[in-house]
Amino acid sequence: MKSISLDAKEREITGKKVKKLRKEGLLPITVYGSGIKSVSLSVPIKEFSIVYRQAGETGLVELKFAGKSEHTLISNVQIHPVNRSVLHAEFHAVKLTEKIKAKVPVELVGESPAVQNKIGVLLQTLNEIEVEALPTDLPEKIEVEVGKLSEIDQQVIVSDLKIPSGVVALTPGEEVVVKVAPAVSEETKKELEAAAAEALAAKAEEAAPVEGAPTGEAPVTEVPAKEEPTKEKTA
């Protein structure tokens, strides 16, 4: 994936005081890794949003600050649980010649005959898988073809996935990515979706640190990614 540039400025404001930065249209961020200490920076919120849409958490971002630049991956993006605004983000500095571990999104493609014929529904039990690769080899996503899923209990596991050259899947091969489950009533479906949404919101509130406070230096070889609730796909 092509590297994207983003200019940042050093900041001294930390903790709860970063609310002032957000009011000025600036997002507090932290950069760490690749032998550098954690540095507190800020970037324009609008520019960050554009870059994040393009790069996600697997695309290289050339972060420029203090007269230098670092190849980075965006990680640990903190989102407000109510208004969904971005509160803080971390940039993990990497070396292009060293392999790293990262979590890559899994995307379903095609149409399942089981869904088309209203026999069942698709339950996506894995939204991402962990891989190891050079930063330049990280795929934006891994697609899962569901066109052969026509009967209840048919499934796709990690070992069935088409992993790009240069990338090694670390998630156990026997883990289920997507399966066909019996169809449920619309009422049950809504209850499951509501429960998943409530659990996600509660988890975000519990895990949220002091606004803008850096979460500390993480291992150079680990790039954590946000979790999503189990997805259900119907006709």
C-alpha angles and dihedrals in degrees: 000000000000116000116247124210126228127178118219136182130215115251136197096192112099140158120026091342090076088084085082090058092053091051086056091053095258127128119214111229137173128214122201143150138060092082096309128117121243111281126195113224141159133219133185108273093224093052092046091052091053093048093045092052090052101040105028110183098310102049121093117249120194101218112200120199140139093012095305140079136223131198104236146172121218114240142161096028106187115215126193106248093222111034095023093227118151112257104177141343138197127220116208111209113219139182115238091221096053125078118236137191118242141160116245124199119248116219127193116225132186130021126290114226087216090061095041091052092044091239094128147332133258116247113197104203096175120049094177141011131214117245140174123223146123110288090248092054098052109121120228089229142339116239123218118203110217098178092108096053101103106139139055114274095017109137149175118230130195093262089059093060123106103239116196120246113274092027125104121199112227097181108098111270094230094059114114117241099181135353140179112252129184114276116262132206119269089247093054090046091055091048092052092048092048092049091050092049092049092049092050093050092048092049092050092052093048094047097044111111125205105308112272095359111137114243092224134253115320128200112281091234098054125079109177119202135201121269126234130200120260110280126226122198122198135176 
